[in-house]
Amino acid sequence: MILEDTIAAIATPLGEGGLSVLRLSGGQALAIADQCFLPAGKNSLKPSAAPSHTIQFGKIVHDEKIIDEVLLAVLRAPRTFTREDTVEISCHGGLLPAKLVLDALLVHGARLAEPGEFTKRAFLNGRIDLAQAEAVADLIHSRTELALEAANEQLAGKLSRRINHLRDNLMHTLAHVEAHLDFPDEDISPDTKEKLLQRLDDGIAFMDELLRTANEGQILRRGIRAAIIGRPNAGKSSLLNQLLGRDRAIVSPIAGTTRDTIEETANIRGLPVIFIDTAGLREARDEIELEGIRRSLESLARAEFILHVLDASEPLTLADENYLAEFAGKKRILVLNKIDLPRKLELPAQLVAHPASLGTVSSLNGQGIEALKDAIKSLVWAGEIRAEMLQVAINARHQDALNRAQTSARRAADTLRADATLELVAFDLRTAANAVGEIVGKTSTEDLLDSIFSTFCIGK
């Protein structure tokens, strides 16, 4: 696909820094760069005269004024990310130099790129498929090494190859069924029918395997939310600081120090966990504390699990008992804090008889923190984190498509077993194949593409 216009954008984050990089892609990329770029030195060339995959030194000029001294990379189609002629300009960092270079490109015919438009062009031009395009965004937003590894596996096409194999099998089965529809007087032989059903059952089982990775895939991509709760002065903020490995929350012996929720992401055994330090749950003394407690309860409702901090150096209070009962239905770890002090806490009999996940720590000296991290990992991720799981960890969009495909494939298998009309089998097989094709973009709509690429940053 050849897109007519040429797009440009700043590809690095805005702000002061050593360098900023601008990208220019499209059929007129070299011509537009020619109008802005003044080669410096006897070996530098105009972009249109330069060989592909070379770097030219010179200046960006606009209205006969020198904007900045730059390095300009010339990348000719099709050996580029977008499979279009591409120019990448490295100028000095800072808001003004990058903005002025971009303005010069736009004045001479480029259009400001939409969010994710470079990656969208890479997809439309066949450079990558839709699952790989999503992996680009996952790569940029990775918060742990495991998330980065999963994104790289998907970008390398590990998931796509499996999805394409699944779709090919569904299409092959559909072709057999449609061939028999062309000859209605000939019934499907028992052997052929058994082979078709076996292929369908194998596909359904494979979809099950992929769907089992959905929870882990979403944890790696967006993290999992954990609310730290407990009565005032139990050590919630100190625990957050220990888990983060730095002083993020203010800690003091005065009860009610935390008046608002604090959110920070920590790398817990390779998993991104978003910890929310909440205001101590108690009767509010003023409007500010009341608002803090309201936000704490709101965070609790959105959290996937909780760390319920109890002060092990004091006897259990009525407030502790109330919170233990109130959040009994929530996935949780009970954290007995202040174990560096003499223990006075005795857990209720029902918890001793039916223990929840339990951790003992000292937020003062860090004792027990590593064991608590292990408990958190075990709570949110069952079993070992295997390399093959990272290769196929699906996202929510993939999960929805596979669920629809599996429903249709099962219906097709049931219809075929019941010797019902083959038109229904063919319809369900086609529906299943189309749903699977959505994952890699072989069956996609403009609305779907807009939805996916709108989440990207401008310049990617």
WOSULBEL-V706083 format. One record per residue. N is the residue number from 1. RES is the residue in three letters. PHI is phi in degrees with one decimal (none if undefined). OMEGA is omega as a letter, one per 40 degrees, with the letter a starting at -180 (none if undefined). NEAR is the number of other ideal C-beta (glycine too) atoms within 10 Angstrom. Layout:
N/RES/PHI/OMEGA/NEAR ; N/RES/PHI/OMEGA/NEAR
//
This chain:
1/MET/none/i/8 ; 2/ILE/-107.9/i/10 ; 3/LEU/-92.9/a/16 ; 4/GLU/-76.8/a/7 ; 5/ASP/-89.9/a/12 ; 6/THR/-113.7/a/25 ; 7/ILE/-112.0/i/25 ; 8/ALA/-143.5/i/29 ; 9/ALA/-166.5/i/24 ; 10/ILE/-80.2/a/22 ; 11/ALA/-96.2/i/18 ; 12/THR/-107.0/a/16 ; 13/PRO/-60.9/i/10 ; 14/LEU/-71.2/a/14 ; 15/GLY/135.4/a/10 ; 16/GLU/-78.6/i/10 ; 17/GLY/-172.2/a/12 ; 18/GLY/-67.2/a/8 ; 19/LEU/-139.2/i/14 ; 20/SER/-125.5/a/26 ; 21/VAL/-119.9/i/18 ; 22/LEU/-114.8/a/26 ; 23/ARG/-116.3/i/25 ; 24/LEU/-135.2/a/28 ; 25/SER/-140.3/i/29 ; 26/GLY/143.9/a/26 ; 27/GLY/-61.8/a/15 ; 28/GLN/-104.3/a/19 ; 29/ALA/-58.4/a/30 ; 30/LEU/-69.6/a/22 ; 31/ALA/-66.4/i/16 ; 32/ILE/-66.3/i/25 ; 33/ALA/-64.7/i/29 ; 34/ASP/-55.3/a/16 ; 35/GLN/-75.1/a/16 ; 36/CYS/-107.6/a/25 ; 37/PHE/-103.1/i/26 ; 38/LEU/-113.4/a/13 ; 39/PRO/-60.6/i/17 ; 40/ALA/-122.3/a/13 ; 41/GLY/93.0/a/8 ; 42/LYS/-73.1/a/5 ; 43/ASN/-98.4/a/8 ; 44/SER/-85.0/a/19 ; 45/LEU/-126.2/i/15 ; 46/LYS/-63.0/a/18 ; 47/PRO/-52.8/a/26 ; 48/SER/-67.9/a/14 ; 49/ALA/-97.4/a/12 ; 50/ALA/-83.1/i/21 ; 51/PRO/-64.6/i/8 ; 52/SER/-67.1/i/13 ; 53/HIS/59.4/i/11 ; 54/THR/-126.0/i/14 ; 55/ILE/-116.2/a/12 ; 56/GLN/-112.4/i/23 ; 57/PHE/-102.5/i/13 ; 58/GLY/178.7/a/20 ; 59/LYS/-129.3/i/18 ; 60/ILE/-91.5/a/24 ; 61/VAL/-121.3/i/15 ; 62/HIS/-145.4/a/16 ; 63/ASP/54.1/i/7 ; 64/GLU/63.7/i/5 ; 65/LYS/-114.0/i/10 ; 66/ILE/-78.6/i/10 ; 67/ILE/-88.3/a/21 ; 68/ASP/-165.1/i/19 ; 69/GLU/-90.6/a/13 ; 70/VAL/-138.9/i/24 ; 71/LEU/-110.7/a/15 ; 72/LEU/-121.7/i/27 ; 73/ALA/-96.5/i/18 ; 74/VAL/-103.3/a/24 ; 75/LEU/-129.8/a/21 ; 76/ARG/-92.9/i/18 ; 77/ALA/-61.8/e/17 ; 78/PRO/-97.1/a/11 ; 79/ARG/-85.7/i/10 ; 80/THR/-138.4/a/22 ; 81/PHE/-61.3/a/19 ; 82/THR/-91.5/a/26 ; 83/ARG/62.3/i/19 ; 84/GLU/-119.5/i/25 ; 85/ASP/-56.6/a/25 ; 86/THR/-135.4/i/25 ; 87/VAL/-125.5/i/29 ; 88/GLU/-119.6/a/20 ; 89/ILE/-113.8/i/29 ; 90/SER/-103.2/i/18 ; 91/CYS/-116.2/i/24 ; 92/HIS/-68.2/a/17 ; 93/GLY/-70.7/a/17 ; 94/GLY/123.3/a/16 ; 95/LEU/-63.7/a/12 ; 96/LEU/-72.2/a/11 ; 97/PRO/-58.1/a/19 ; 98/ALA/-64.3/a/25 ; 99/LYS/-63.3/a/15 ; 100/LEU/-69.6/i/15 ; 101/VAL/-63.9/i/24 ; 102/LEU/-61.1/i/22 ; 103/ASP/-57.7/i/14 ; 104/ALA/-63.1/i/25 ; 105/LEU/-65.0/a/27 ; 106/LEU/-68.7/i/15 ; 107/VAL/-62.6/a/13 ; 108/HIS/-94.0/i/17 ; 109/GLY/122.8/i/15 ; 110/ALA/-80.2/i/25 ; 111/ARG/-111.6/i/14 ; 112/LEU/-63.7/a/13 ; 113/ALA/-68.7/i/25 ; 114/GLU/-81.7/i/15 ; 115/PRO/-55.1/i/17 ; 116/GLY/72.4/a/24 ; 117/GLU/-71.7/i/23 ; 118/PHE/-64.7/i/27 ; 119/THR/-68.4/i/23 ; 120/LYS/-61.8/i/24 ; 121/ARG/-66.5/i/23 ; 122/ALA/-60.4/i/22 ; 123/PHE/-70.2/a/25 ; 124/LEU/-62.9/a/18 ; 125/ASN/-91.0/i/18 ; 126/GLY/79.6/i/11 ; 127/ARG/-72.6/i/17 ; 128/ILE/-140.9/i/23 ; 129/ASP/-96.6/a/21 ; 130/LEU/-68.9/i/25 ; 131/ALA/-64.0/i/26 ; 132/GLN/-67.9/i/21 ; 133/ALA/-62.0/i/24 ; 134/GLU/-62.9/i/27 ; 135/ALA/-64.6/i/25 ; 136/VAL/-60.9/i/22 ; 137/ALA/-65.5/i/20 ; 138/ASP/-60.9/i/21 ; 139/LEU/-62.3/a/16 ; 140/ILE/-65.3/a/11 ; 141/HIS/-93.8/a/17 ; 142/SER/-59.9/a/18 ; 143/ARG/-115.9/i/18 ; 144/THR/-140.3/i/19 ; 145/GLU/-65.3/i/10 ; 146/LEU/-65.2/i/22 ; 147/ALA/-63.3/i/25 ; 148/LEU/-65.1/i/17 ; 149/GLU/-64.2/i/18 ; 150/ALA/-62.6/i/29 ; 151/ALA/-64.1/i/23 ; 152/ASN/-66.0/i/16 ; 153/GLU/-63.1/i/19 ; 154/GLN/-70.0/i/27 ; 155/LEU/-64.5/i/19 ; 156/ALA/-75.1/i/13 ; 157/GLY/94.6/a/18 ; 158/LYS/-63.5/i/19 ; 159/LEU/-68.6/a/28 ; 160/SER/-59.0/a/20 ; 161/ARG/-62.4/i/14 ; 162/ARG/-68.6/i/17 ; 163/ILE/-65.8/i/27 ; 164/ASN/-65.0/i/18 ; 165/HIS/-64.5/i/12 ; 166/LEU/-62.3/a/23 ; 167/ARG/-65.1/i/23 ; 168/ASP/-60.2/i/12 ; 169/ASN/-64.7/i/18 ; 170/LEU/-64.7/i/26 ; 171/MET/-66.6/i/16 ; 172/HIS/-65.5/i/13 ; 173/THR/-64.6/i/26 ; 174/LEU/-60.4/a/20 ; 175/ALA/-62.0/i/11 ; 176/HIS/-63.1/a/19 ; 177/VAL/-64.5/a/21 ; 178/GLU/-67.9/i/15 ; 179/ALA/-64.3/i/12 ; 180/HIS/-72.4/i/18 ; 181/LEU/-65.8/i/12 ; 182/ASP/-72.5/i/7 ; 183/PHE/-128.2/a/8 ; 184/PRO/-62.7/a/8 ; 185/ASP/-79.5/a/4 ; 186/GLU/-105.5/i/9 ; 187/ASP/-78.1/i/12 ; 188/ILE/-69.9/a/18 ; 189/SER/-66.8/i/10 ; 190/PRO/-54.9/a/8 ; 191/ASP/-64.9/i/8 ; 192/THR/-63.0/i/12 ; 193/LYS/-60.4/a/16 ; 194/GLU/-65.0/i/11 ; 195/LYS/-65.7/i/14 ; 196/LEU/-64.0/i/22 ; 197/LEU/-65.6/i/15 ; 198/GLN/-63.8/i/12 ; 199/ARG/-64.3/i/16 ; 200/LEU/-65.2/i/24 ; 201/ASP/-63.0/i/13 ; 202/ASP/-63.8/i/12 ; 203/GLY/-64.6/i/26 ; 204/ILE/-64.5/i/17 ; 205/ALA/-64.2/i/10 ; 206/PHE/-66.6/i/17 ; 207/MET/-62.2/i/22 ; 208/ASP/-58.7/i/11 ; 209/GLU/-60.5/i/11 ; 210/LEU/-65.8/a/23 ; 211/LEU/-64.6/i/15 ; 212/ARG/-69.6/i/12 ; 213/THR/-91.2/a/22 ; 214/ALA/-62.4/a/18 ; 215/ASN/-62.3/i/16 ; 216/GLU/-64.9/i/22 ; 217/GLY/-61.7/a/24 ; 218/GLN/-70.9/i/16 ; 219/ILE/-63.1/a/19 ; 220/LEU/-62.8/a/29 ; 221/ARG/-81.1/a/21 ; 222/ARG/-110.9/a/16 ; 223/GLY/82.2/i/23 ; 224/ILE/-127.6/a/20 ; 225/ARG/-93.2/i/18 ; 226/ALA/-129.4/i/25 ; 227/ALA/-90.7/i/28 ; 228/ILE/-96.8/a/27 ; 229/ILE/-123.5/i/28 ; 230/GLY/149.9/a/24 ; 231/ARG/-73.5/a/21 ; 232/PRO/-54.9/i/17 ; 233/ASN/68.9/i/19 ; 234/ALA/-81.1/i/29 ; 235/GLY/106.9/a/25 ; 236/LYS/-64.8/a/31 ; 237/SER/-67.2/i/24 ; 238/SER/-64.2/i/21 ; 239/LEU/-64.6/i/26 ; 240/LEU/-57.9/a/27 ; 241/ASN/-61.0/i/20 ; 242/GLN/-66.9/a/24 ; 243/LEU/-66.8/i/25 ; 244/LEU/-80.8/a/16 ; 245/GLY/78.4/i/11 ; 246/ARG/-159.2/i/10 ; 247/ASP/-82.6/i/12 ; 248/ARG/-104.3/a/17 ; 249/ALA/-103.5/i/18 ; 250/ILE/-70.4/a/12 ; 251/VAL/-119.0/i/18 ; 252/SER/-154.4/i/10 ; 253/PRO/-73.8/a/6 ; 254/ILE/-81.8/i/9 ; 255/ALA/-62.5/i/13 ; 256/GLY/86.6/i/18 ; 257/THR/-60.7/i/16 ; 258/THR/-80.6/a/23 ; 259/ARG/-105.0/a/16 ; 260/ASP/-138.2/i/13 ; 261/THR/-78.8/i/20 ; 262/ILE/-121.7/i/18 ; 263/GLU/-114.9/i/13 ; 264/GLU/-145.1/i/16 ; 265/THR/-100.9/i/14 ; 266/ALA/-122.5/i/22 ; 267/ASN/-89.5/a/18 ; 268/ILE/-108.9/a/22 ; 269/ARG/53.2/i/16 ; 270/GLY/91.0/a/16 ; 271/LEU/-105.9/i/22 ; 272/PRO/-78.2/i/20 ; 273/VAL/-113.7/a/25 ; 274/ILE/-94.1/a/19 ; 275/PHE/-89.2/i/25 ; 276/ILE/-116.6/i/24 ; 277/ASP/-81.8/a/26 ; 278/THR/-101.8/i/26 ; 279/ALA/-63.6/a/27 ; 280/GLY/-57.2/a/23 ; 281/LEU/-80.7/i/20 ; 282/ARG/-164.1/i/15 ; 283/GLU/-68.8/a/8 ; 284/ALA/-69.6/i/15 ; 285/ARG/-97.4/i/10 ; 286/ASP/-155.6/a/10 ; 287/GLU/-66.0/a/8 ; 288/ILE/-66.2/i/13 ; 289/GLU/-65.9/i/19 ; 290/LEU/-60.7/i/14 ; 291/GLU/-66.8/i/14 ; 292/GLY/-61.0/i/19 ; 293/ILE/-69.1/i/20 ; 294/ARG/-61.5/i/13 ; 295/ARG/-67.0/i/16 ; 296/SER/-61.4/i/22 ; 297/LEU/-65.6/i/14 ; 298/GLU/-66.6/i/14 ; 299/SER/-64.8/i/23 ; 300/LEU/-61.0/a/19 ; 301/ALA/-65.7/a/9 ; 302/ARG/-92.9/a/10 ; 303/ALA/-77.5/i/22 ; 304/GLU/-76.3/i/16 ; 305/PHE/-154.3/a/18 ; 306/ILE/-127.7/i/24 ; 307/LEU/-105.9/a/30 ; 308/HIS/-94.4/a/23 ; 309/VAL/-90.0/i/29 ; 310/LEU/-119.7/i/24 ; 311/ASP/-83.4/a/21 ; 312/ALA/-73.1/a/24 ; 313/SER/-89.5/i/17 ; 314/GLU/-129.9/i/16 ; 315/PRO/-64.2/i/9 ; 316/LEU/-61.5/i/16 ; 317/THR/-98.9/i/14 ; 318/LEU/-61.5/i/8 ; 319/ALA/-62.4/i/16 ; 320/ASP/-59.5/a/21 ; 321/GLU/-62.9/i/11 ; 322/ASN/-63.9/a/12 ; 323/TYR/-70.6/i/19 ; 324/LEU/-61.5/i/19 ; 325/ALA/-74.4/a/11 ; 326/GLU/-64.3/a/12 ; 327/PHE/-108.0/a/17 ; 328/ALA/-63.8/a/12 ; 329/GLY/-84.2/a/7 ; 330/LYS/-92.7/i/16 ; 331/LYS/-61.2/a/14 ; 332/ARG/-153.7/i/21 ; 333/ILE/-124.2/i/19 ; 334/LEU/-83.3/a/19 ; 335/VAL/-111.8/i/27 ; 336/LEU/-86.8/a/22 ; 337/ASN/-96.9/i/27 ; 338/LYS/67.1/i/23 ; 339/ILE/-75.2/i/19 ; 340/ASP/-75.5/i/15 ; 341/LEU/-105.1/i/13 ; 342/PRO/-55.9/a/8 ; 343/ARG/-81.2/i/12 ; 344/LYS/-124.5/a/12 ; 345/LEU/-85.8/i/17 ; 346/GLU/-120.5/a/10 ; 347/LEU/-73.9/i/17 ; 348/PRO/-58.3/a/12 ; 349/ALA/-59.2/a/8 ; 350/GLN/-66.6/i/11 ; 351/LEU/-77.0/i/13 ; 352/VAL/-66.5/a/9 ; 353/ALA/-73.0/i/7 ; 354/HIS/-127.7/a/8 ; 355/PRO/-66.8/i/10 ; 356/ALA/-82.8/i/15 ; 357/SER/-61.0/a/16 ; 358/LEU/-128.3/i/15 ; 359/GLY/-132.2/i/21 ; 360/THR/-120.1/a/17 ; 361/VAL/-141.5/i/27 ; 362/SER/-121.7/i/20 ; 363/SER/-72.5/i/25 ; 364/LEU/-79.4/a/15 ; 365/ASN/-113.3/i/11 ; 366/GLY/86.4/i/13 ; 367/GLN/-61.1/i/14 ; 368/GLY/84.5/a/20 ; 369/ILE/-66.9/a/16 ; 370/GLU/-64.6/i/11 ; 371/ALA/-65.9/i/12 ; 372/LEU/-65.2/i/21 ; 373/LYS/-61.2/i/19 ; 374/ASP/-61.7/a/12 ; 375/ALA/-65.6/i/18 ; 376/ILE/-64.1/i/24 ; 377/LYS/-60.1/a/16 ; 378/SER/-65.9/a/13 ; 379/LEU/-69.9/a/17 ; 380/VAL/-101.1/a/20 ; 381/TRP/-139.6/a/20 ; 382/ALA/-78.8/i/9 ; 383/GLY/79.8/a/8 ; 384/GLU/-77.2/i/7 ; 385/ILE/-90.3/a/16 ; 386/ARG/-92.9/a/8 ; 387/ALA/-61.9/a/10 ; 388/GLU/-67.4/i/9 ; 389/MET/-70.6/i/20 ; 390/LEU/-65.1/a/23 ; 391/GLN/-67.2/a/19 ; 392/VAL/-126.6/a/21 ; 393/ALA/-63.8/a/27 ; 394/ILE/-88.9/i/25 ; 395/ASN/-103.4/a/22 ; 396/ALA/-64.7/i/12 ; 397/ARG/-66.1/i/16 ; 398/HIS/-61.1/a/26 ; 399/GLN/-60.8/i/18 ; 400/ASP/-62.6/a/15 ; 401/ALA/-64.3/a/22 ; 402/LEU/-68.3/i/25 ; 403/ASN/-62.2/i/14 ; 404/ARG/-66.2/i/16 ; 405/ALA/-65.1/a/28 ; 406/GLN/-66.3/i/21 ; 407/THR/-59.7/a/16 ; 408/SER/-68.4/a/21 ; 409/ALA/-66.1/i/27 ; 410/ARG/-65.0/i/17 ; 411/ARG/-65.4/i/17 ; 412/ALA/-63.8/i/28 ; 413/ALA/-65.2/i/22 ; 414/ASP/-63.8/i/14 ; 415/THR/-65.4/i/19 ; 416/LEU/-66.0/i/21 ; 417/ARG/-63.8/a/12 ; 418/ALA/-82.6/a/10 ; 419/ASP/56.4/i/10 ; 420/ALA/-80.8/a/11 ; 421/THR/-60.5/a/11 ; 422/LEU/-70.4/i/20 ; 423/GLU/-60.2/i/12 ; 424/LEU/-68.6/i/16 ; 425/VAL/-61.5/a/28 ; 426/ALA/-63.4/a/20 ; 427/PHE/-61.2/a/17 ; 428/ASP/-68.7/i/24 ; 429/LEU/-64.5/i/30 ; 430/ARG/-64.9/i/17 ; 431/THR/-61.9/i/18 ; 432/ALA/-63.7/a/31 ; 433/ALA/-63.4/i/24 ; 434/ASN/-65.2/i/18 ; 435/ALA/-64.1/i/23 ; 436/VAL/-63.7/i/30 ; 437/GLY/-62.2/i/21 ; 438/GLU/-59.5/a/23 ; 439/ILE/-62.9/a/30 ; 440/VAL/-100.0/i/24 ; 441/GLY/90.0/i/21 ; 442/LYS/-76.1/i/15 ; 443/THR/-133.0/a/16 ; 444/SER/-145.5/i/17 ; 445/THR/-111.2/i/9 ; 446/GLU/-62.8/i/7 ; 447/ASP/-62.4/i/8 ; 448/LEU/-63.4/i/14 ; 449/LEU/-63.2/i/17 ; 450/ASP/-60.5/a/13 ; 451/SER/-62.7/a/11 ; 452/ILE/-70.6/a/20 ; 453/PHE/-77.9/i/23 ; 454/SER/-66.9/i/11 ; 455/THR/-83.6/a/11 ; 456/PHE/-79.8/i/22 ; 457/CYS/-80.6/i/14 ; 458/ILE/-70.2/a/16 ; 459/GLY/101.8/i/21 ; 460/LYS/-120.7/none/20
//
